């Protein structure tokens, strides 16, 4: 679901959504049953993601800023001390219902590892190699998922909400238009479909009659309208009129002479097919 459909301008009034080089604001869906847990623990979610180590100058202040010192560049492990990328105190509830609430939270986007100079063994020239970038956002989203929270990218755009409403109204009108066209087409084609269906039923009845009675075709075909609750009485009356011992013995005969009673009951001396346009 697009969050612009549910988040309105009044919900984000006074809320700052950041998307800078270093910070980004996410929207987190928090179930009502976990709201207390979010409020008390959101600042430590992903506490193994961000690296916060830096040179310790307390005992060597004379080397502060000295390029020759080993307290800089790739000589320092920036991930020796880790923590959560969440900016403390950045969670703001913007919307809630009976099932969940929406909170904004600001986190660090990521971190570059220290770069280094690589020396060409042939010329001796040094080329600076940019450090590898570590993305914190996707890792934080995964940590939220593990804690049963859903973090999503979102940047409020009033025009997007208006465009969504306009597109929804346009789609609804288009559906109504297509529905009217479909109903008109169905009414026009219904009779054609029923006539074709009836032809198929008649052909089936003719073929089964030839297979049962043989050639030349000399039999009577009729159409009977019977209420559904009277089906059993209707077939009982037909069997009483047309079924006789000699005919049934001929129709149910098999080469091996073995047929159980349940199979015999499926045979009758007339051919029939059912047709109900309302089914």
VOSESE-159001 format. One record per residue (C-alpha): residue in three letters; y, z, x. Coordinates in steps of 0.05 Angstrom, whole numbers, plus 5000, padded with zeros to 4 digits. Layout:
N
NODE    aa   north     up   east
NODE   ALA       Y      Z      X
...
! end
This chain:
279
NODE    aa   north     up   east
NODE   UNK    5000   5000   5000
NODE   UNK    5070   4984   5024
NODE   UNK    5108   5049   5031
NODE   UNK    5172   5014   5008
NODE   UNK    5141   5014   4939
NODE   UNK    5142   5089   4933
NODE   UNK    5195   5112   4982
NODE   UNK    5264   5103   4952
NODE   UNK    5333   5111   4982
NODE   UNK    5342   5181   4952
NODE   UNK    5279   5204   4987
NODE   UNK    5304   5188   5057
NODE   UNK    5377   5208   5047
NODE   UNK    5397   5246   5109
NODE   UNK    5331   5231   5145
NODE   UNK    5337   5194   5211
NODE   UNK    5284   5141   5228
NODE   UNK    5283   5129   5303
NODE   UNK    5256   5068   5339
NODE   UNK    5284   5070   5409
NODE   UNK    5256   5055   5477
NODE   UNK    5225   5124   5481
NODE   UNK    5221   5153   5411
NODE   UNK    5193   5130   5344
NODE   UNK    5190   5162   5275
NODE   UNK    5125   5157   5236
NODE   UNK    5108   5175   5164
NODE   UNK    5047   5220   5156
NODE   UNK    5008   5227   5091
NODE   UNK    4986   5300   5085
NODE   UNK    4937   5323   5031
NODE   UNK    4963   5381   4990
NODE   UNK    4905   5424   5012
NODE   UNK    4924   5414   5086
NODE   UNK    5000   5422   5079
NODE   UNK    5000   5491   5110
NODE   UNK    4957   5468   5168
NODE   UNK    5005   5410   5181
NODE   UNK    5067   5454   5180
NODE   UNK    5037   5503   5230
NODE   UNK    4999   5456   5276
NODE   UNK    5034   5387   5276
NODE   UNK    5071   5403   5341
NODE   UNK    5005   5409   5379
NODE   UNK    4968   5349   5350
NODE   UNK    4946   5306   5408
NODE   UNK    4960   5359   5461
NODE   UNK    4919   5319   5511
NODE   UNK    4959   5254   5502
NODE   UNK    5025   5260   5539
NODE   UNK    5034   5275   5613
NODE   UNK    5089   5323   5632
NODE   UNK    5079   5336   5706
NODE   UNK    5137   5329   5754
NODE   UNK    5153   5346   5827
NODE   UNK    5161   5420   5842
NODE   UNK    5225   5427   5881
NODE   UNK    5230   5503   5878
NODE   UNK    5204   5513   5949
NODE   UNK    5233   5450   5981
NODE   UNK    5302   5441   5953
NODE   UNK    5324   5408   6018
NODE   UNK    5280   5348   6001
NODE   UNK    5309   5339   5932
NODE   UNK    5323   5265   5924
NODE   UNK    5298   5248   5994
NODE   UNK    5263   5180   5991
NODE   UNK    5220   5201   6050
NODE   UNK    5192   5260   6012
NODE   UNK    5122   5254   5983
NODE   UNK    5146   5287   5918
NODE   UNK    5159   5221   5883
NODE   UNK    5126   5156   5861
NODE   UNK    5051   5149   5856
NODE   UNK    5042   5210   5901
NODE   UNK    5054   5252   5838
NODE   UNK    5003   5256   5782
NODE   UNK    5045   5256   5720
NODE   UNK    4984   5273   5677
NODE   UNK    4964   5336   5714
NODE   UNK    4996   5375   5658
NODE   UNK    4989   5348   5588
NODE   UNK    5016   5363   5519
NODE   UNK    5031   5333   5450
NODE   UNK    5079   5275   5445
NODE   UNK    5109   5306   5381
NODE   UNK    5183   5324   5384
NODE   UNK    5184   5398   5363
NODE   UNK    5217   5412   5296
NODE   UNK    5219   5338   5276
NODE   UNK    5174   5342   5214
NODE   UNK    5212   5331   5148
NODE   UNK    5180   5328   5079
NODE   UNK    5210   5269   5041
NODE   UNK    5163   5262   4981
NODE   UNK    5106   5297   4946
NODE   UNK    5061   5294   4885
NODE   UNK    5001   5334   4859
NODE   UNK    4954   5304   4911
NODE   UNK    4993   5294   4976
NODE   UNK    5061   5296   5009
NODE   UNK    5097   5250   5057
NODE   UNK    5126   5277   5121
NODE   UNK    5165   5243   5176
NODE   UNK    5152   5262   5248
NODE   UNK    5182   5237   5313
NODE   UNK    5140   5226   5375
NODE   UNK    5145   5198   5445
NODE   UNK    5127   5124   5446
NODE   UNK    5093   5125   5513
NODE   UNK    5099   5132   5588
NODE   UNK    5098   5089   5650
NODE   UNK    5057   5110   5709
NODE   UNK    5096   5112   5774
NODE   UNK    5105   5044   5806
NODE   UNK    5093   5031   5880
NODE   UNK    5111   4982   5936
NODE   UNK    5055   4937   5958
NODE   UNK    5061   4910   6029
NODE   UNK    5039   4840   6047
NODE   UNK    4991   4846   6106
NODE   UNK    5013   4779   6135
NODE   UNK    5089   4781   6128
NODE   UNK    5101   4856   6121
NODE   UNK    5145   4844   6060
NODE   UNK    5142   4897   6006
NODE   UNK    5138   4880   5932
NODE   UNK    5148   4932   5878
NODE   UNK    5091   4937   5829
NODE   UNK    5109   4962   5760
NODE   UNK    5069   5022   5735
NODE   UNK    5019   5016   5678
NODE   UNK    5047   5034   5609
NODE   UNK    5008   5084   5567
NODE   UNK    5018   5078   5491
NODE   UNK    5021   5146   5456
NODE   UNK    5031   5120   5385
NODE   UNK    4961   5094   5372
NODE   UNK    4930   5155   5405
NODE   UNK    4971   5200   5360
NODE   UNK    4952   5160   5298
NODE   UNK    4878   5169   5317
NODE   UNK    4887   5244   5328
NODE   UNK    4920   5250   5259
NODE   UNK    4860   5214   5229
NODE   UNK    4813   5263   5262
NODE   UNK    4852   5319   5229
NODE   UNK    4850   5284   5161
NODE   UNK    4923   5262   5163
NODE   UNK    4944   5190   5157
NODE   UNK    5001   5168   5203
NODE   UNK    5035   5101   5190
NODE   UNK    5093   5061   5219
NODE   UNK    5151   5058   5171
NODE   UNK    5224   5038   5175
NODE   UNK    5262   5045   5110
NODE   UNK    5294   4980   5087
NODE   UNK    5332   4980   5020
NODE   UNK    5328   4905   5017
NODE   UNK    5252   4906   5025
NODE   UNK    5245   4953   4965
NODE   UNK    5289   4906   4923
NODE   UNK    5250   4845   4946
NODE   UNK    5184   4878   4928
NODE   UNK    5209   4893   4858
NODE   UNK    5234   4822   4850
NODE   UNK    5168   4794   4875
NODE   UNK    5129   4840   4828
NODE   UNK    5170   4817   4767
NODE   UNK    5161   4745   4788
NODE   UNK    5086   4753   4796
NODE   UNK    5081   4787   4728
NODE   UNK    5117   4729   4694
NODE   UNK    5073   4679   4730
NODE   UNK    5010   4716   4707
NODE   UNK    5034   4716   4635
NODE   UNK    5049   4641   4640
NODE   UNK    4980   4626   4669
NODE   UNK    4947   4670   4617
NODE   UNK    4980   4631   4560
NODE   UNK    4959   4565   4591
NODE   UNK    4888   4591   4600
NODE   UNK    4883   4613   4527
NODE   UNK    4908   4546   4503
NODE   UNK    4858   4509   4547
NODE   UNK    4801   4553   4523
NODE   UNK    4817   4541   4450
NODE   UNK    4819   4466   4463
NODE   UNK    4753   4464   4502
NODE   UNK    4714   4515   4461
NODE   UNK    4690   4464   4410
NODE   UNK    4669   4416   4465
NODE   UNK    4629   4470   4500
NODE   UNK    4595   4492   4436
NODE   UNK    4575   4421   4418
NODE   UNK    4546   4410   4487
NODE   UNK    4509   4477   4483
NODE   UNK    4480   4457   4416
NODE   UNK    4457   4390   4444
NODE   UNK    4420   4426   4500
NODE   UNK    4386   4472   4451
NODE   UNK    4364   4414   4408
NODE   UNK    4337   4376   4468
NODE   UNK    4298   4438   4490
NODE   UNK    4268   4447   4421
NODE   UNK    4248   4373   4418
NODE   UNK    4215   4375   4487
NODE   UNK    4176   4439   4471
NODE   UNK    4154   4409   4405
NODE   UNK    4126   4347   4439
NODE   UNK    4091   4390   4490
NODE   UNK    4060   4434   4435
NODE   UNK    4044   4382   4381
NODE   UNK    4038   4318   4421
NODE   UNK    4058   4248   4402
NODE   UNK    4080   4216   4357
NODE   UNK    4135   4266   4340
NODE   UNK    4126   4282   4266
NODE   UNK    4156   4349   4248
NODE   UNK    4214   4382   4212
NODE   UNK    4274   4413   4249
NODE   UNK    4319   4462   4213
NODE   UNK    4375   4511   4231
NODE   UNK    4372   4580   4201
NODE   UNK    4427   4632   4203
NODE   UNK    4396   4702   4206
NODE   UNK    4431   4769   4213
NODE   UNK    4410   4805   4276
NODE   UNK    4381   4864   4239
NODE   UNK    4336   4817   4199
NODE   UNK    4304   4780   4258
NODE   UNK    4237   4816   4253
NODE   UNK    4231   4802   4178
NODE   UNK    4250   4729   4188
NODE   UNK    4196   4716   4241
NODE   UNK    4145   4754   4200
NODE   UNK    4158   4709   4141
NODE   UNK    4152   4646   4184
NODE   UNK    4086   4668   4213
NODE   UNK    4060   4684   4144
NODE   UNK    4075   4614   4121
NODE   UNK    4056   4572   4183
NODE   UNK    4006   4612   4223
NODE   UNK    3933   4601   4207
NODE   UNK    3869   4619   4244
NODE   UNK    3850   4548   4264
NODE   UNK    3919   4531   4291
NODE   UNK    3925   4596   4331
NODE   UNK    3856   4587   4360
NODE   UNK    3876   4518   4384
NODE   UNK    3943   4538   4413
NODE   UNK    3918   4600   4450
NODE   UNK    3855   4569   4478
NODE   UNK    3846   4570   4554
NODE   UNK    3795   4541   4600
NODE   UNK    3768   4609   4621
NODE   UNK    3770   4635   4549
NODE   UNK    3803   4700   4573
NODE   UNK    3870   4720   4544
NODE   UNK    3892   4790   4525
NODE   UNK    3922   4809   4459
NODE   UNK    3993   4818   4487
NODE   UNK    3993   4745   4511
NODE   UNK    3966   4719   4445
NODE   UNK    4023   4752   4407
NODE   UNK    4072   4707   4444
NODE   UNK    4043   4644   4413
NODE   UNK    4059   4619   4343
NODE   UNK    4048   4554   4306
NODE   UNK    4121   4535   4305
NODE   UNK    4174   4523   4359
NODE   UNK    4239   4561   4357
NODE   UNK    4300   4574   4400
NODE   UNK    4356   4624   4390
NODE   UNK    4430   4608   4392
NODE   UNK    4487   4659   4387
NODE   UNK    4557   4635   4408
NODE   UNK    4583   4706   4407
NODE   UNK    4535   4732   4461
! end
